[in-house]
Amino acid sequence: MLANKVGRVYKDTLRDFVEECGVPLANERVRVGTGVDGKPVYADFAGLGAQGTCVFVRTQTGVGTAEDKIPFIALNIEHALSNRFAYIVLCGKGWSLCKKTYFTQRLAGEVNLKKVRVLSEADFRRGVVRNEICV
C-alpha cells in the first residue's frame, strides 16, 4: 500500500513539473490502446491532441521486481501505441545501476522499440526544461 502512495506522489510531482514548464496535459490515465495481452494500456499522463506524447511513470524505492518488468512493459506500450510516442520515466532510488543503465541506453535498440524510450527522472526533467522532450 505504501508503494502505491509513493508512486502516486512521483506521478503527481512529475505531472505538476511538466505543467509548470508550460506544457498543457490531457487528463491522467489516458487509454492509448491494447497491449500484447489484450488488456487496455493507460498512460499516466499525456500531451493534448491525438499526437500527444504519453508518459508512463514507474517507481522503484527499494529492492524488488519492478525493474524486472520494464522490458515487458516497454513492449506492451509499444504494441498499444498507434501514432503516439511514449516515455517510461524511472523514478525512485531503488533501481539497480546496471539495469537502469541498460534500460536507458540499450533496451530500445535491442528489442527494436520505435515509439518508446526509457529515461531516468533527471533526464526526463532536463529534457522538458530544454524543450528536447515535448509531451
trRosetta pair geometry for C-beta under 8 A, 3 or more apart (Angstrom, degrees):
i j d omega theta_ij theta_ji phi_ij phi_ji
1 4 5.8 -51 -158 29 37 112
1 5 6.8 34 148 -15 66 103
2 5 5.6 -56 -153 36 38 111
2 6 6.3 36 151 -18 70 105
3 6 5.7 -55 -146 38 32 110
3 7 6.2 35 154 -20 65 107
3 59 7.4 169 -173 97 82 115
3 61 6.8 -159 -120 26 80 120
4 7 5.7 -54 -146 38 29 113
4 8 6.3 35 153 -23 63 106
5 8 5.6 -52 -149 33 31 115
5 9 6.6 35 151 -22 63 102
6 9 5.6 -51 -153 31 34 114
6 10 6.7 34 150 -17 65 102
6 59 6.1 -175 117 146 96 152
6 61 5.5 -16 138 -43 159 148
6 92 7.3 67 146 -95 122 120
7 10 5.7 -53 -152 35 34 111
7 11 6.4 33 152 -17 67 106
7 57 7.1 147 -169 114 83 108
7 59 4.3 -160 -104 29 78 138
7 91 7.9 131 -128 75 59 125
8 11 5.7 -55 -148 37 32 111
8 12 6.2 29 156 -17 66 108
9 12 5.9 -55 -144 39 28 109
9 13 6.1 29 157 -20 64 111
10 13 5.8 -58 -144 38 27 111
10 14 6.3 23 160 -15 64 108
10 57 5.6 176 118 167 107 136
10 59 5.0 157 23 -83 156 126
10 91 4.1 130 -161 126 142 160
10 92 6.8 -59 -78 -47 149 86
10 121 7.6 -94 -159 -103 111 137
11 14 6.1 -59 -147 38 27 106
11 15 6.2 26 157 -18 64 110
11 28 7.7 79 158 -140 124 129
11 44 5.1 -127 -137 -172 118 134
11 45 7.5 141 -173 -15 95 108
11 57 4.7 -176 -91 50 79 151
12 15 5.8 -56 -145 38 29 112
12 16 6.2 29 157 -18 65 108
13 16 5.8 -55 -147 37 27 110
13 17 6.3 32 153 -23 63 107
14 17 5.5 -53 -148 34 32 115
14 18 6.5 32 155 -19 66 103
14 44 8.0 47 76 114 127 138
14 45 7.9 -179 103 32 100 130
14 55 7.1 -153 134 148 131 145
14 57 5.9 171 31 -91 152 135
14 89 6.5 135 -132 96 159 160
14 91 7.3 -110 -47 -74 129 140
14 121 7.2 -113 -90 -140 117 99
14 124 7.3 0 -143 115 121 137
14 125 7.8 -116 -127 -76 83 90
15 18 5.9 -55 -151 34 30 109
15 19 6.5 24 154 -13 65 109
15 25 6.5 -83 -155 23 91 171
15 28 7.1 -29 -105 -88 153 109
15 44 7.5 -126 -63 136 110 102
15 45 5.1 119 -106 -24 107 163
16 19 5.8 -60 -148 41 31 109
16 20 6.1 32 154 -21 67 108
17 20 5.7 -56 -146 37 28 111
17 21 6.6 27 153 -18 62 106
17 125 6.3 -47 154 -119 149 99
17 128 7.1 100 130 87 101 157
18 21 5.8 -59 -155 35 31 111
18 23 4.9 -63 168 65 85 122
18 25 6.3 73 105 -56 125 124
18 45 7.5 174 51 103 150 140
18 55 7.7 -149 -55 -16 158 163
18 128 5.8 -106 -111 -144 74 150
18 135 5.5 0 -160 19 136 159
19 22 7.8 94 178 -38 35 9
19 23 6.4 -101 -95 67 34 68
19 24 7.1 53 -125 -109 81 35
19 25 6.1 -76 -76 0 96 110
21 128 5.2 126 57 149 174 109
21 129 6.3 -119 -122 -91 132 54
23 47 6.8 -69 174 -110 107 97
23 128 6.9 -91 -9 -157 144 107
23 134 7.5 178 -123 -154 128 56
23 135 5.1 81 160 51 146 108
24 47 7.5 82 87 -152 62 69
24 48 5.5 5 105 -23 103 126
25 45 5.1 -2 -174 173 139 117
25 46 6.7 131 -161 77 86 32
25 47 6.3 -81 -118 -105 58 36
25 48 6.9 179 -158 -44 15 76
25 135 6.7 -23 -97 125 92 127
26 30 5.5 62 99 -85 125 135
26 45 7.1 164 65 -170 70 70
26 46 4.9 -13 43 78 116 86
26 47 6.6 51 -8 117 94 18
26 48 5.2 141 -59 -96 85 52
26 49 7.8 -142 -59 13 120 38
26 52 5.7 40 -11 179 125 176
27 30 6.2 136 78 -74 76 86
27 45 7.8 -136 123 -129 28 75
28 44 6.4 -30 -155 171 90 52
28 45 5.1 -43 -109 -85 68 84
29 42 4.7 -4 -161 178 71 132
29 43 7.4 161 -138 73 20 49
29 44 7.1 -10 -71 -133 50 31
30 42 6.5 144 66 -159 34 71
30 43 4.7 -15 59 53 94 102
30 45 6.9 80 -4 -146 110 26
30 46 4.3 -62 36 12 158 125
30 52 7.5 -64 162 93 171 133
30 54 6.6 -138 75 -116 122 101
31 40 5.4 -39 -138 -176 111 121
31 41 7.2 113 -155 75 61 48
31 42 5.4 -41 -91 -97 55 76
32 41 5.3 -52 59 95 93 98
32 42 7.0 146 5 -117 84 23
32 43 5.3 72 -34 -26 125 102
32 46 7.4 145 -77 -70 110 148
32 54 5.5 -9 -82 -83 147 157
32 77 7.4 24 85 -151 143 76
32 80 5.1 83 101 133 95 114
32 81 5.7 -20 157 -93 121 64
32 82 7.9 -163 173 6 77 78
32 84 6.1 -94 -149 51 115 150
32 86 7.4 48 -161 -75 170 130
33 40 7.6 176 107 -147 24 61
33 41 5.6 -3 69 44 67 109
33 79 7.5 -156 112 115 128 62
33 80 3.4 159 77 -177 106 72
33 81 6.0 -150 11 -64 140 20
33 82 6.1 149 -76 -30 134 87
34 38 6.1 -11 178 -151 117 32
34 39 6.9 155 -153 78 75 22
34 40 6.0 -54 -100 -98 64 45
34 41 6.7 151 -128 -2 12 91
34 79 7.6 -65 99 126 59 100
34 80 5.8 -179 60 -117 22 85
35 38 7.1 -46 73 20 70 19
35 39 5.4 -9 40 62 110 75
35 40 7.5 66 -2 142 88 7
35 41 4.7 112 -51 -57 94 112
35 76 3.9 2 -145 -165 119 96
35 77 7.5 -18 -106 -60 97 32
35 79 5.7 85 -152 78 47 120
35 80 5.1 -29 -76 -58 57 111
36 75 6.5 -9 -16 130 139 100
36 76 5.5 -106 13 -109 93 68
36 79 4.7 120 -55 12 82 174
37 76 7.0 -15 4 -121 96 115
40 80 8.0 90 -167 -134 42 131
41 76 6.2 166 -98 145 131 97
41 77 6.1 164 -178 -105 147 56
41 79 8.0 136 -27 77 150 85
41 80 3.7 -59 35 -101 144 171
43 46 4.9 73 91 -52 147 105
43 54 3.6 -118 -104 -160 150 109
43 55 6.1 92 -179 51 109 42
43 56 5.8 -99 -136 -68 67 77
43 86 6.7 -141 -106 -123 119 114
44 55 5.7 -64 60 101 99 80
44 56 5.6 130 -4 -122 99 37
44 57 4.8 -11 -1 11 169 93
45 54 7.8 164 93 -152 35 56
45 55 5.4 -8 65 55 77 108
45 135 7.7 18 114 179 98 133
46 52 4.3 93 153 127 100 120
46 53 6.5 -172 -152 89 76 37
46 54 4.5 -27 -99 -101 106 63
46 55 6.7 -179 -84 13 50 74
46 84 7.4 -30 -146 -153 131 143
46 135 7.1 -168 -164 174 36 90
47 51 7.7 -30 87 100 118 64
47 52 3.4 -164 76 -146 73 87
47 53 5.0 50 3 34 118 72
47 134 7.0 20 -74 147 159 74
47 135 4.4 161 -60 132 101 61
48 52 5.5 164 60 -85 14 125
49 52 5.1 142 63 -44 66 90
50 83 6.7 24 144 77 99 123
50 84 7.9 -129 156 -68 55 95
51 83 6.2 -64 -104 125 71 104
51 84 6.5 165 -157 -100 38 68
52 84 6.6 -13 75 -124 52 116
52 135 7.2 16 -170 154 82 61
53 84 6.6 153 -113 -171 34 91
53 85 5.1 -28 -120 74 89 88
53 86 6.7 161 -173 -93 71 36
53 87 6.9 35 163 -5 114 97
53 133 7.6 -157 117 177 165 80
53 134 6.2 133 -6 101 139 64
53 135 4.8 -117 70 -142 112 40
54 77 7.6 -162 97 -163 136 117
54 81 7.1 -143 20 -100 137 113
54 84 5.5 60 -13 150 106 136
54 85 7.3 -174 26 92 77 39
54 86 4.1 -24 71 -107 100 93
54 87 7.4 -176 93 27 56 61
55 86 7.1 177 -79 -157 26 73
55 87 5.3 -10 -114 64 71 97
55 89 6.1 7 -168 -9 99 118
55 124 7.9 96 -136 -158 119 138
55 135 6.2 -20 -37 -130 120 116
56 73 7.2 -177 139 163 150 119
56 77 6.3 -104 -20 -95 154 146
56 86 6.2 31 -5 177 105 118
56 87 7.1 -170 31 94 71 49
56 88 4.8 -26 74 -108 106 69
56 89 7.1 168 81 18 49 72
57 88 8.0 160 -91 -162 17 54
57 89 5.1 -25 -109 66 66 103
57 91 5.8 6 -170 -1 98 127
58 66 6.2 163 174 171 104 115
58 70 6.7 156 104 -97 170 92
58 73 6.9 97 -77 118 143 171
58 88 6.0 9 1 -178 118 99
58 89 7.1 163 25 76 69 49
58 90 5.8 -26 73 -106 95 57
58 91 7.0 162 80 25 41 79
59 66 7.1 -61 87 -176 43 167
59 91 4.7 -33 -100 79 78 99
59 92 4.5 97 -165 -26 75 129
59 94 8.0 67 159 35 63 116
60 64 6.3 -159 -145 55 91 105
60 66 4.4 -162 -89 70 97 132
60 67 5.6 20 -86 -47 160 92
60 90 7.1 -18 16 -165 106 91
60 91 7.8 148 24 81 60 51
60 92 4.7 -179 65 84 45 132
60 93 7.9 -125 98 69 75 27
60 94 3.7 -127 138 80 81 106
60 95 4.9 106 68 -62 134 69
61 92 4.4 -98 -75 -155 58 129
61 93 6.6 39 -142 46 52 72
61 94 4.7 51 98 -24 9 127
62 94 4.7 -52 -6 -110 10 131
63 94 6.5 -146 -53 -161 29 105
64 67 7.6 123 83 7 68 84
64 94 6.6 17 22 157 96 141
65 68 4.7 -49 -164 34 73 119
65 69 6.5 73 141 -26 84 99
66 69 6.0 -64 -162 31 36 112
66 70 7.6 58 146 -47 64 87
66 94 7.5 71 45 99 124 125
67 70 5.9 -20 -162 -14 46 117
67 94 7.8 -148 -34 118 115 88
67 95 5.6 130 -88 -130 129 75
67 96 6.4 175 98 19 174 89
67 99 4.8 78 167 122 131 151
67 100 7.4 -68 -131 -61 128 69
67 103 7.7 -118 -157 -38 89 141
68 99 8.0 -67 -73 -139 51 152
69 72 5.7 -64 -166 48 62 107
69 73 5.5 65 138 -28 87 108
70 73 5.4 -57 -139 39 32 114
70 74 6.1 35 161 -23 67 105
70 88 6.9 138 -149 139 95 153
70 90 7.7 -6 -106 -88 138 112
70 99 7.6 135 28 166 140 111
70 103 5.3 -27 136 -113 153 133
70 107 7.3 -72 128 -117 112 163
70 118 6.7 55 -178 -114 124 146
71 74 5.8 -55 -149 34 29 112
71 75 6.5 25 156 -14 64 106
71 103 7.9 -127 -63 -107 69 91
71 107 6.4 -146 -100 -146 81 120
71 111 6.6 142 -155 -44 98 159
72 75 5.7 -56 -148 40 34 109
72 76 6.0 37 153 -23 67 108
73 76 5.6 -56 -146 37 29 114
73 77 6.3 28 156 -18 64 106
73 88 6.6 109 117 -116 118 146
74 77 5.9 -55 -147 37 29 109
74 78 6.3 33 153 -22 64 107
74 88 6.2 -86 -88 -15 85 149
74 107 6.3 115 20 148 175 131
74 108 7.7 -124 -177 -86 142 65
74 111 7.0 106 103 77 125 144
74 113 5.9 -54 162 -92 114 145
74 116 5.0 160 -159 122 84 148
74 118 6.5 -55 -91 -55 128 112
75 78 5.5 -52 -145 35 32 115
75 79 6.4 34 155 -20 64 105
75 111 6.4 -86 -77 157 100 140
75 113 7.6 -114 -86 -88 54 101
76 79 5.8 -54 -152 34 29 112
76 80 6.4 24 152 -18 63 110
77 80 5.7 -61 -147 37 32 110
77 81 6.3 32 159 -27 68 106
77 86 5.3 -112 163 82 129 160
77 88 7.0 -177 10 -61 163 109
77 115 7.8 -142 127 99 89 100
77 116 5.2 107 95 -95 118 137
78 81 6.3 -55 -147 26 26 109
78 86 8.0 -134 -76 43 51 123
78 113 5.3 -121 -86 -132 139 85
78 114 7.1 103 -147 39 112 69
78 115 5.6 140 -129 54 71 97
78 116 4.9 -91 -70 -6 87 125
81 84 4.8 -117 -153 65 105 89
81 85 7.3 82 -170 -90 152 19
81 86 6.0 -138 -73 -17 141 117
81 115 4.8 -152 86 126 149 150
81 116 7.4 173 -1 -56 144 91
84 115 6.9 85 95 -175 55 126
85 115 5.2 -138 -118 -162 57 76
85 116 7.7 180 -168 -75 61 35
85 117 7.7 12 174 3 102 100
86 115 6.2 53 18 139 86 86
86 116 5.0 -14 72 -108 100 75
86 117 7.5 174 94 27 53 63
87 116 7.6 153 -94 -157 22 59
87 117 5.5 -27 -110 71 71 86
87 118 7.5 133 -165 -106 62 23
87 119 5.6 -18 -165 15 112 115
87 124 6.3 128 156 -115 146 113
87 133 6.9 18 -54 -151 153 128
88 103 7.8 -85 91 171 124 121
88 116 6.5 31 -15 -176 102 104
88 117 7.4 -163 25 94 74 38
88 118 4.6 -23 67 -108 105 75
88 119 7.3 154 77 24 53 64
89 119 5.6 -23 -109 73 66 90
89 120 7.6 35 -160 150 68 15
89 121 5.7 78 173 -93 104 61
89 124 4.6 -3 -118 -47 116 162
90 95 5.6 39 171 -64 128 154
90 100 6.1 176 124 -130 163 97
90 103 6.7 101 -50 97 143 144
90 104 7.3 -93 14 -62 134 107
90 118 6.6 43 -29 -179 108 96
90 119 7.1 -161 16 95 84 39
90 120 5.5 -48 63 -114 102 48
90 121 6.5 -108 83 -32 53 75
91 121 4.7 76 -100 -67 73 128
92 95 6.8 120 87 -21 85 88
95 99 6.3 -129 -176 81 86 102
95 100 4.1 85 141 -67 128 117
96 99 4.7 70 68 17 97 104
96 100 6.6 -174 81 -11 44 90
97 100 5.8 -58 -140 40 28 111
97 101 6.1 29 160 -20 65 109
98 101 5.9 -56 -148 37 27 112
98 102 6.4 28 153 -20 62 107
99 102 5.5 -53 -146 37 34 113
99 103 6.2 34 156 -20 68 105
100 103 5.9 -53 -146 36 29 110
100 104 6.2 12 162 -6 64 113
100 120 6.7 53 -180 -87 116 101
101 104 6.3 -67 -141 46 25 99
101 105 5.7 -14 173 13 65 122
101 106 7.9 34 133 5 69 102
102 105 6.7 -78 -129 52 17 87
102 106 5.3 -54 -157 48 60 111
102 107 6.1 84 142 -51 75 89
103 106 7.9 -22 -46 51 8 69
103 107 4.9 8 -136 -20 44 138
103 118 4.4 -82 156 120 94 155
104 107 7.7 48 -15 14 16 107
104 118 5.3 -115 -89 105 53 93
104 119 6.1 83 -126 -116 103 32
104 120 6.0 -12 -89 -31 150 82
104 123 7.1 120 -153 23 134 158
106 109 5.9 -71 -161 46 52 106
106 110 5.6 38 154 -19 87 117
107 110 6.0 -71 -144 41 26 105
107 111 6.2 -15 176 16 68 111
107 113 7.0 20 125 5 83 134
107 118 5.9 30 52 17 136 135
108 111 7.1 -80 -142 52 18 81
108 112 7.9 8 168 -167 52 3
108 113 4.2 -89 -138 57 71 111
108 116 6.8 -165 -108 89 99 73
108 117 6.0 -8 -74 -110 145 62
108 118 7.1 -165 -45 12 98 88
109 112 7.5 21 -170 -76 27 39
109 113 7.9 -56 -35 35 24 81
113 116 4.6 -73 -176 58 129 92
113 117 7.4 165 117 -73 128 46
119 123 4.4 -131 -170 88 103 114
119 124 4.5 129 109 -60 133 86
119 127 7.1 -64 -147 3 160 140
120 123 4.6 91 53 9 83 102
120 124 6.9 -146 90 -7 42 86
121 124 5.7 -56 -149 36 31 113
121 125 6.3 29 156 -17 66 107
122 125 5.9 -56 -147 38 29 109
122 126 6.2 30 154 -19 64 109
123 126 5.6 -53 -143 39 31 114
123 127 6.2 34 156 -21 64 108
124 127 5.8 -58 -150 36 27 111
124 128 6.5 28 154 -19 63 104
124 133 6.5 -16 -154 4 59 176
125 128 5.8 -54 -150 33 32 110
125 129 6.5 28 155 -16 65 107
126 129 5.9 -58 -150 37 30 109
126 130 6.2 13 158 -5 66 114
126 132 7.8 -4 120 40 74 125
127 130 6.0 -64 -139 48 28 101
127 132 4.2 -93 -151 75 78 102
127 133 3.5 67 131 -15 115 114
128 131 7.7 25 -179 -78 30 31
128 132 7.9 -74 -45 51 19 70
128 133 5.1 -50 -69 68 57 111
128 135 7.0 3 -112 -21 106 111
130 133 7.9 72 63 10 82 77
131 134 7.1 27 -168 -72 67 84
